[in-house]
Amino acid sequence: MDIAAKLAELGLELPQPAAPVAAYVPVVEVGGLLHISGQLPFRDGAVVTGRLGADMDEASGYDAARRCALMLVAQIGKAVGGDWSRVEKIVKLGVFISSAPDFTAQPKVANGASELMESLFGDVGRHARSAVGVAVLPLGAAVEVDAIVAVRRV
């Protein structure tokens, strides 16, 4: 699995994995599963903020979800020590979207994360998913995505 080549092909760079902003760890590995804490969208070193359906449109939300997924990939890479062959399956994504009360396109926004996982990991990247609208997210983020990833044990 050549994630670096696929990222380059998509014109993307893997960011440095984000440090926690509170009392938790970014990744816990147990029983062959990585449980990855919610990741926020970053653009030029700053969190992408906004509320879908109020001050942010669907396309911007899709991009924010994609940026969250890119940060998830950075966390996965760190957890597996760069050995992408350990990644067996992206099991589930939980996508939380800061939404105005009448915004109902959360699944389309969440596709930003889902489609990036499939583009990078192929069939291994196809996953179960939740897409949930919420009133507010940490630091005013537009989107937050967490993940469960099956990995080969070492």
Contacts in CASP RR format, 6 or more apart in sequence:
PFRMAT RR
TARGET T0000
AUTHOR 0000-0000-0000
METHOD contacts of the structure
MODEL  1
MDIAAKLAELGLELPQPAAPVAAYVPVVEVGGLLHISGQLPFRDGAVVTG
RLGADMDEASGYDAARRCALMLVAQIGKAVGGDWSRVEKIVKLGVFISSA
PDFTAQPKVANGASELMESLFGDVGRHARSAVGVAVLPLGAAVEVDAIVA
VRRV
1 84 0 8 1.000
1 85 0 8 1.000
1 87 0 8 1.000
1 121 0 8 1.000
1 124 0 8 1.000
2 84 0 8 1.000
3 14 0 8 1.000
3 73 0 8 1.000
3 77 0 8 1.000
3 84 0 8 1.000
3 120 0 8 1.000
3 121 0 8 1.000
4 14 0 8 1.000
6 119 0 8 1.000
6 120 0 8 1.000
7 13 0 8 1.000
7 14 0 8 1.000
7 73 0 8 1.000
7 120 0 8 1.000
10 116 0 8 1.000
10 119 0 8 1.000
10 120 0 8 1.000
12 70 0 8 1.000
14 70 0 8 1.000
14 73 0 8 1.000
14 74 0 8 1.000
14 77 0 8 1.000
15 42 0 8 1.000
15 70 0 8 1.000
15 71 0 8 1.000
15 74 0 8 1.000
16 74 0 8 1.000
17 26 0 8 1.000
17 71 0 8 1.000
17 74 0 8 1.000
17 75 0 8 1.000
17 77 0 8 1.000
17 78 0 8 1.000
18 26 0 8 1.000
18 39 0 8 1.000
18 40 0 8 1.000
18 42 0 8 1.000
18 71 0 8 1.000
18 74 0 8 1.000
18 75 0 8 1.000
19 26 0 8 1.000
20 26 0 8 1.000
20 37 0 8 1.000
21 138 0 8 1.000
21 139 0 8 1.000
22 138 0 8 1.000
24 37 0 8 1.000
25 37 0 8 1.000
26 36 0 8 1.000
26 37 0 8 1.000
26 75 0 8 1.000
26 78 0 8 1.000
27 34 0 8 1.000
27 35 0 8 1.000
27 36 0 8 1.000
27 37 0 8 1.000
27 75 0 8 1.000
27 76 0 8 1.000
27 78 0 8 1.000
27 79 0 8 1.000
28 34 0 8 1.000
28 35 0 8 1.000
29 35 0 8 1.000
29 79 0 8 1.000
29 151 0 8 1.000
31 153 0 8 1.000
32 150 0 8 1.000
32 151 0 8 1.000
32 152 0 8 1.000
32 153 0 8 1.000
33 91 0 8 1.000
33 148 0 8 1.000
33 149 0 8 1.000
33 150 0 8 1.000
33 151 0 8 1.000
34 76 0 8 1.000
34 79 0 8 1.000
34 80 0 8 1.000
34 147 0 8 1.000
34 148 0 8 1.000
34 149 0 8 1.000
34 150 0 8 1.000
34 151 0 8 1.000
35 146 0 8 1.000
35 147 0 8 1.000
35 148 0 8 1.000
36 72 0 8 1.000
36 75 0 8 1.000
36 76 0 8 1.000
36 79 0 8 1.000
36 146 0 8 1.000
36 147 0 8 1.000
36 148 0 8 1.000
36 149 0 8 1.000
37 75 0 8 1.000
37 146 0 8 1.000
38 68 0 8 1.000
38 144 0 8 1.000
38 145 0 8 1.000
38 146 0 8 1.000
38 147 0 8 1.000
39 68 0 8 1.000
39 69 0 8 1.000
39 71 0 8 1.000
39 72 0 8 1.000
39 75 0 8 1.000
39 144 0 8 1.000
39 145 0 8 1.000
39 146 0 8 1.000
40 47 0 8 1.000
40 48 0 8 1.000
40 68 0 8 1.000
40 71 0 8 1.000
40 137 0 8 1.000
40 138 0 8 1.000
40 139 0 8 1.000
40 141 0 8 1.000
40 143 0 8 1.000
40 144 0 8 1.000
41 47 0 8 1.000
41 48 0 8 1.000
41 63 0 8 1.000
41 64 0 8 1.000
41 65 0 8 1.000
41 66 0 8 1.000
41 67 0 8 1.000
41 68 0 8 1.000
41 71 0 8 1.000
41 141 0 8 1.000
41 142 0 8 1.000
41 143 0 8 1.000
42 48 0 8 1.000
42 67 0 8 1.000
42 71 0 8 1.000
43 67 0 8 1.000
47 139 0 8 1.000
47 140 0 8 1.000
47 141 0 8 1.000
48 60 0 8 1.000
48 63 0 8 1.000
48 64 0 8 1.000
48 67 0 8 1.000
48 141 0 8 1.000
48 142 0 8 1.000
48 143 0 8 1.000
49 139 0 8 1.000
49 140 0 8 1.000
49 141 0 8 1.000
49 142 0 8 1.000
50 56 0 8 1.000
50 98 0 8 1.000
50 140 0 8 1.000
50 141 0 8 1.000
50 142 0 8 1.000
51 98 0 8 1.000
51 99 0 8 1.000
51 100 0 8 1.000
51 103 0 8 1.000
51 142 0 8 1.000
52 58 0 8 1.000
52 61 0 8 1.000
52 97 0 8 1.000
52 98 0 8 1.000
52 99 0 8 1.000
52 100 0 8 1.000
52 103 0 8 1.000
52 105 0 8 1.000
52 106 0 8 1.000
52 109 0 8 1.000
52 142 0 8 1.000
53 99 0 8 1.000
53 100 0 8 1.000
53 102 0 8 1.000
53 103 0 8 1.000
54 100 0 8 1.000
54 103 0 8 1.000
56 64 0 8 1.000
56 142 0 8 1.000
58 105 0 8 1.000
58 108 0 8 1.000
58 109 0 8 1.000
60 142 0 8 1.000
61 97 0 8 1.000
61 109 0 8 1.000
61 112 0 8 1.000
61 142 0 8 1.000
61 143 0 8 1.000
62 108 0 8 1.000
62 109 0 8 1.000
62 111 0 8 1.000
62 112 0 8 1.000
63 112 0 8 1.000
64 109 0 8 1.000
64 141 0 8 1.000
64 142 0 8 1.000
64 143 0 8 1.000
65 95 0 8 1.000
65 97 0 8 1.000
65 109 0 8 1.000
65 110 0 8 1.000
65 111 0 8 1.000
65 112 0 8 1.000
65 113 0 8 1.000
65 143 0 8 1.000
65 145 0 8 1.000
66 112 0 8 1.000
66 113 0 8 1.000
66 115 0 8 1.000
66 116 0 8 1.000
67 143 0 8 1.000
68 95 0 8 1.000
68 113 0 8 1.000
68 143 0 8 1.000
68 144 0 8 1.000
68 145 0 8 1.000
69 93 0 8 1.000
69 112 0 8 1.000
69 113 0 8 1.000
69 114 0 8 1.000
69 116 0 8 1.000
69 117 0 8 1.000
69 145 0 8 1.000
70 116 0 8 1.000
72 93 0 8 1.000
72 113 0 8 1.000
72 117 0 8 1.000
72 145 0 8 1.000
72 146 0 8 1.000
72 147 0 8 1.000
73 116 0 8 1.000
73 117 0 8 1.000
73 120 0 8 1.000
76 87 0 8 1.000
76 147 0 8 1.000
76 149 0 8 1.000
77 84 0 8 1.000
79 151 0 8 1.000
80 86 0 8 1.000
80 87 0 8 1.000
80 151 0 8 1.000
85 152 0 8 1.000
86 151 0 8 1.000
86 152 0 8 1.000
86 154 0 8 1.000
87 121 0 8 1.000
87 124 0 8 1.000
87 149 0 8 1.000
87 150 0 8 1.000
87 151 0 8 1.000
87 152 0 8 1.000
88 124 0 8 1.000
88 150 0 8 1.000
88 151 0 8 1.000
88 152 0 8 1.000
89 124 0 8 1.000
89 125 0 8 1.000
89 127 0 8 1.000
89 149 0 8 1.000
89 150 0 8 1.000
90 117 0 8 1.000
90 121 0 8 1.000
90 124 0 8 1.000
90 125 0 8 1.000
90 126 0 8 1.000
90 127 0 8 1.000
90 147 0 8 1.000
90 149 0 8 1.000
91 127 0 8 1.000
91 128 0 8 1.000
91 147 0 8 1.000
91 148 0 8 1.000
91 149 0 8 1.000
91 150 0 8 1.000
92 127 0 8 1.000
92 128 0 8 1.000
92 129 0 8 1.000
92 130 0 8 1.000
92 147 0 8 1.000
92 148 0 8 1.000
93 110 0 8 1.000
93 113 0 8 1.000
93 114 0 8 1.000
93 117 0 8 1.000
93 127 0 8 1.000
93 128 0 8 1.000
93 129 0 8 1.000
93 130 0 8 1.000
93 145 0 8 1.000
93 146 0 8 1.000
93 147 0 8 1.000
94 110 0 8 1.000
94 129 0 8 1.000
94 130 0 8 1.000
94 131 0 8 1.000
94 132 0 8 1.000
94 145 0 8 1.000
94 146 0 8 1.000
94 147 0 8 1.000
95 106 0 8 1.000
95 109 0 8 1.000
95 110 0 8 1.000
95 113 0 8 1.000
95 114 0 8 1.000
95 129 0 8 1.000
95 130 0 8 1.000
95 131 0 8 1.000
95 132 0 8 1.000
95 143 0 8 1.000
95 144 0 8 1.000
95 145 0 8 1.000
96 132 0 8 1.000
96 133 0 8 1.000
96 134 0 8 1.000
96 137 0 8 1.000
96 143 0 8 1.000
96 144 0 8 1.000
96 145 0 8 1.000
97 103 0 8 1.000
97 106 0 8 1.000
97 109 0 8 1.000
97 110 0 8 1.000
97 131 0 8 1.000
97 132 0 8 1.000
97 133 0 8 1.000
97 134 0 8 1.000
97 142 0 8 1.000
97 143 0 8 1.000
98 133 0 8 1.000
98 134 0 8 1.000
98 135 0 8 1.000
98 136 0 8 1.000
98 137 0 8 1.000
98 140 0 8 1.000
98 141 0 8 1.000
98 142 0 8 1.000
98 143 0 8 1.000
99 106 0 8 1.000
99 133 0 8 1.000
99 134 0 8 1.000
99 135 0 8 1.000
103 133 0 8 1.000
106 131 0 8 1.000
106 132 0 8 1.000
106 133 0 8 1.000
107 131 0 8 1.000
109 131 0 8 1.000
109 143 0 8 1.000
110 129 0 8 1.000
110 131 0 8 1.000
110 145 0 8 1.000
113 143 0 8 1.000
113 145 0 8 1.000
114 127 0 8 1.000
114 129 0 8 1.000
117 125 0 8 1.000
117 126 0 8 1.000
117 127 0 8 1.000
118 125 0 8 1.000
118 126 0 8 1.000
127 147 0 8 1.000
137 143 0 8 1.000
137 144 0 8 1.000
138 144 0 8 1.000
END
